[in-house]
Amino acid sequence: MNARRLTLLPSYSHRKSNIPFDYEDREMVEVLAELTRAQEVAVPLDFWKKNVAVMETFEQLLRNTEDALWTLNSAYITGQ
């Protein structure tokens, strides 16, 4: 992670809009920090049996998303 900018004493007029420590992937970290999870609730085994296709499809979506992100990362690295 590389720092882009560090501002210790912003001008008074910019103090609320100023990002004191800006770094690579800051936006991604902010998005991930906003994620939450629901409270854990026990569900019957029948629920899992009925929703196995949804869970498997979601797992494949996550794998495909990871592959796409690695592809974009590789394209970015080779393009520099």
ChimeraX attribute file (.defattr): number of C-alpha atoms within 10 A of each C-alpha:
attribute: neighborCount
match mode: 1-to-1
recipient: residues
	/A:1	7
	/A:2	8
	/A:3	11
	/A:4	10
	/A:5	12
	/A:6	12
	/A:7	11
	/A:8	9
	/A:9	10
	/A:10	14
	/A:11	10
	/A:12	8
	/A:13	8
	/A:14	10
	/A:15	11
	/A:16	10
	/A:17	8
	/A:18	14
	/A:19	14
	/A:20	14
	/A:21	12
	/A:22	15
	/A:23	14
	/A:24	12
	/A:25	12
	/A:26	14
	/A:27	11
	/A:28	9
	/A:29	10
	/A:30	10
	/A:31	10
	/A:32	10
	/A:33	9
	/A:34	7
	/A:35	7
	/A:36	7
	/A:37	5
	/A:38	5
	/A:39	6
	/A:40	6
	/A:41	5
	/A:42	6
	/A:43	8
	/A:44	7
	/A:45	8
	/A:46	8
	/A:47	9
	/A:48	12
	/A:49	9
	/A:50	10
	/A:51	10
	/A:52	11
	/A:53	11
	/A:54	11
	/A:55	12
	/A:56	11
	/A:57	11
	/A:58	12
	/A:59	12
	/A:60	12
	/A:61	12
	/A:62	12
	/A:63	12
	/A:64	12
	/A:65	12
	/A:66	12
	/A:67	12
	/A:68	12
	/A:69	12
	/A:70	12
	/A:71	12
	/A:72	12
	/A:73	12
	/A:74	11
	/A:75	11
	/A:76	10
	/A:77	9
	/A:78	8
	/A:79	7
	/A:80	5
